[in-house]
Amino acid sequence: MTQTPLEDAAEIAVVRGPLAARDGLIRVGTRGSALAVTQTTGVARRIAQATGSEVALVIITTKGDVSTAPLAQLGGTGVFVSALRDALIAGQCDLAVHSLKDLPTGECPGIILGAIPERADARDALCARDGLTLAELPAGARVGTGSPRRAAQILRMRPDLEVCDLRGNVDSRLARVGADLDAVVLAAAGLIRIGRDAAITEYFELDRAPAAPGQGALAVEARSTETSTAIAAGLAALDDAEARACALAERSILAGLEAGCQAPVGAWARCDGDQLVLTGEVYRVDGSEQLTETRTAAWGAQPDDQLAAAQLGVDVAQQLLQGGAIELAPPGTLGVMTLSVQASADTVTETSDSGATR
Ligand SMILES: NCc1[nH]cc(CCC(=O)O)c1CC(=O)O
């Protein structure tokens, strides 16, 4: 938490606590972790360059930052997001920067997704003791992750390993390697952003282990009532059509599966010439089974392509559902909406029953 990024912010002021709105000033809200401050500083710099405006970072503390309780108890990954959104709506900042993979797929009233900047490395990375790769870890080695997707992927590659739960910020997770764990799996983008990529001993290629939908991408949110031309110009300069299409395609798999944040789902979208290629996977968490679907759509960086990207995700989700995704994933992690609708309509089926009592 008390790392170098604050120095990186040299020409961008970083404020903990309220900062009044003022003409010509763009206040960019962020969580206070080293990772969040670093990535938001990058966004703030580019907005400053594109607009010539004065830009400041405003650090907003979220429940997820001050608690080590399991995320599910705090209301899921959404806790990282809601305090920032509250601050944006309340006018405590003018923009809010999130890791896209932490954003729930639903719309948020009063808020627009103003920009998805060019995406960083989407891969997961293994950080193991003694420079070991996954294949080199001894049988029974303990690998830390809090993600059901990563757990399943590790066990598919190495069924003999022991997957251990892991929480907290990137630095505290890394500190466990060589202590009570032999390795941890983290997002490469986060490690690179905070300058800890020297800890990486292996990158998992996306064809072998598709990452969380939106991993490595950032989301810049604004108020839907925003009228500032400087903010509009800043958002337009930041937005990357390819990153937006890929993120949209990956995230609409989640939406199509009605996936909760603990769903073991991997996604990988890439633009390849004039094609947008999307792969979605759903796993049994013990690594014993998986479903994979790949589909393509035309791609030419046209406005229509964004709609096609979203539809591609829905199509992949449909294929995964037809392949039996609901039965593969832990009860209640997929088809979440359908379950609650069924339950409230008092037509509870066996599936929704097990989902509800999980
Ligand atoms: N789950 C928390 C989270 N949210 C965003 C990142 C950083 C990487 C990114 O921007 O996707 C991380 C850490 C991790 O998964 O290792």
The ligand as a Gaussian input file, in Angstrom:
#p B3LYP/6-31G(d) Opt

LIG

0 1
 N       -9.479000      -9.726000      -8.479000
 C       -8.922000      -8.459000      -8.117000
 C       -8.247000      -7.791000      -9.269000
 N       -8.928000      -6.920000     -10.050000
 C       -8.071000      -6.441000     -11.006000
 C       -6.829000      -7.015000     -10.799000
 C       -5.619000      -6.656000     -11.592000
 C       -5.566000      -7.057000     -13.015000
 C       -6.575000      -6.493000     -13.956000
 O       -6.621000      -5.273000     -14.221000
 O       -7.323000      -7.277000     -14.532000
 C       -6.915000      -7.883000      -9.699000
 C       -5.837000      -8.693000      -9.102000
 C       -5.674000     -10.082000      -9.684000
 O       -6.635000     -10.700000     -10.149000
 O       -4.553000     -10.606000      -9.626000

